[in-house]
Amino acid sequence: MQRRINPREAKRMMQRMGMNMDAVEDVKQVVIKTQSKEIVIEEPEVAILQVQGQKIYQVAGGKVTERAPVAEQKSQTVSEEDARLVADQTGKSLEEAKKALEECQGNLAKAILLLQS
């Protein structure tokens, strides 16, 4: 049978081993960015564990969602060449072609189909 350790005792033992743990209050969101996606954790519990001069961040709980990186979402600018191609294929104006491309996130085929329908 295992003996339960109360939190105060656990904290003392950690301090004797050179470890220190503190909670971070009022955390609303944690974002982890990778090359291909962003992992967003809403309302998590965050603790900082200091061991021999290094900080370890522990993130627990919360609602997890994944999304495309924000920089990638904002850089969806339509090139003149793409707009010209869509305009030529559909017989529409350059402005209409640009709007369709923005709506379709730069997908040429979708923009052409959108304007033709």
Buried (B, 14 or more C-beta within 10 A) or exposed (E): EEEEEEEEEEBEEBEEEEBEBEEBEEBEEBEEEEEEEBBBBEEBBBEEBBEEEEEEEEBEEBEEEEEEBEEEEEEEEBEEEBBEBBBEBBEBEEEBBBBBBBEBEBBBEBBBEBBEE
